Amino acid sequence: MTDLTAQRCRPLEGQPPMSTAEITQHLARTPGWALADGAIQKDFDFADYHHTMAFVNAVAWVAHVEDHHPQLVVSYNRCTVRFNTHSVGGISVNDFICAAKVDALLP
């Protein structure tokens, strides 16, 4: 499979969501991400609020560029990022592309 960070999100209206097998295969390529309530999610921990907000702003930029927006739960030193694709009614490759790009924001 191609490196997910090299891919771009694309419109998927009318297409089916990924199968369980496809999701499992992609989760193996995105360490730390897990299936949770119809989305993929990962918790990111930081030293303080300033670092958390810097990460949130970087995630917002990725979401803007890819036109694929996550749900973010933000607290003082933690951010939970959740992706799913409303247009397919489940999880799509766009979610994994963005997950990989979010991971690439951190060393």
N, C-alpha and C positions, 0 to 999 in steps of 0.2 A: 504494500500500500504506500501511497505517496505521503510524505511528511505533511501532517495536518496544518502546520503553521504556514506552509507554502500555498495552501488552498484558500479560496475566497468563498464566502457565503453566496448563495444564489437563491432566487425565488423558487419556492417548492409548492406553491398552491396546486391543489388537486392531486398531489402525490401521497402515497400512504406513508405512515410513520415507519421507522426502522423496526425490524423484527427483533425478538428477544435475542436471537443468535447474533445479529448484527450489533446490537447494543453491547452484548458481552464481549465481542471481538474488539469493538472500539474502546470499551472501558479498559481493556488490557493495554491499550496504547496511551491511555491518559491516567497515569498513576495518581491515586488519591481521590479521584472522582468516583462517585457512587450513584447508583440508581435510588431515587427517593421520591415516592408519590408522583410518578409520571414525569420526572425531570432527572437531570444529572446535577449533582451538587458537590461542592467542596468547601471546607472551612479553611480560611487563611488567618493565621495568628501573627500579630505584630507587637512591637515593643510599646507602642503608645498610640494615642489618637492621631497625632500628626502623620505617622507612617501608615496608619489604616486609611486615612483620608487621601493620602497620596496614591495609594493603591486603588481606591475607589475611583479617583479621577482618571487613572490610567485605564481601568476597566471601562469606564465611560467612553474613553477615546476609541478603544477597540470596538465597542458596541456601535459607536457612531460610524466608524470606517466600514464595518461589516454589515451595518443596518440589521443587526440581530441583537436584541437587548435582553439582558438577564434580569432576574429578580435579585436584588441585593439586600441582605440583612446586615446592618452595620451597627457595631457597638464600639466601645472604647478601644479595644485592642484585637478585634476580630471582625472578619467579614465573611459571610456565607454567600457564595455565588451559585445561583440555580439557573440552568438553561433548559428550555423545552421550546418546541416550535408550534405555535398556535395554528398556523396555516395547514399543518398536517395532522393536528390533533394528537401529538405525541412527541417523540424524540426523533431528530433528524441528524444528518451529517453536519449541518450548520452548527448544531449544539457542540459537537466534538471539535470542529474547527475553532470555534470561539474558546472552548475550554483549553485547547492547546495554546492558543494565543495568550490567554490569561496566564497560564503557567509560565509562559516565556517572559512575562513581565518581571519575574523574580529570579534571583540567582539560584 
